[in-house]
Amino acid sequence: MGLLGVTSSPSGERRAGGAAGSGTLRAVLLTSAGATLLGLLVTVGGLWLVPPGVSPLPRFWATVFFVLLLWPVGLSLLGLMTGVRGQRAGAALLLLAAVGQQASPGAMPLPERVRWHATLASPGDAVRQRILLPPASDARWTRAWREASAVVVAVCSGGLIPPEAGMSVILNDGPAVALATLPRAGPPNEDGWYLLPVGRGTIGGGVLDVVVRRDGAAGGPVRICGGQDDPSRPGAGGAQRRRGGTWSAEGLADQPLPPVDGGPPLSRYYVELRFLGPSGRPTVAIYF
């Protein structure tokens, strides 16, 4: 009798251990599936959290791809190694990071292969960027003006611009403003942004025409930043360059650009209308 009791005990323990292992695996898989579903819902919510004029689809599809590819496998492995409690903690951190990513208006740096510069070396050299704006009665346009702590035209340059170069920025054929007198965000010897404050009386709806022009012969070459544009967005393109007294939409960059789909890539200069939030970041809206 005692012998039977001894021999039956390990079998019972094995059955209990198998049931416990099956329950743990089920909990791990359910947690992974639930976290992945919540991650997708957060991503869908991010479609309504982008600034006006910015397409939400590139970020949406990139996030969906990585959530579906990495979250189920990664969270399941975490659960098997650390247990369900550790897995749920990891899932909570992933969801918090996803919410922060979708709510953040931060800009993503463009790959170097689609960035370039245009050098303004002689008096009269200039670049022009036309920015498509919504109608003055547009609700998002009105809200952006109401919520912004400051509104600026931002012009990207490759390093500080010497005053003797005589660089100026002109909005809609208005008066020229010396670029070197404006505040600049960015390292002195790298790409950065000159910020020209503007008011609603200066900029209405429709089209904002921005010209950056050189009038001085001294000071060395001045580089204006540019890059590849998204042809699917409203108002794409709109860039021209002036050399030898002639405006042209070709040869925007100093170096020839590699073709895209057999033709020249659609490009723009990094000239933007930014609606800044309280922190000074473009948290309200960006138009370019």
Secondary structure, DSSP 8 states (H G I E B T S, - for coil): -HHHHHHHHHHHHHHHHHHHHHHHHHHHHHHHHHHHHHHHHHHHHGGGSS-TTS-SHHHHHHHHHHHHHHHHHHHHHHHHHH-HHHHHHHHHHHHHHHHHHHH--------GGGEEEEEE-STT-EEEEEEE---TT-HHHHHHHHH-SEEEEEEEEES---GGG-EEEEETT---EEGGGS-EES-TTSEEEEEEE--TTT--SSEEEEEEEE--S-S--EEEEEEE--TTSTT---EEEEETTEEESS--SSS----BTTB---EEESEEEEEE-TTSS--SEEE-
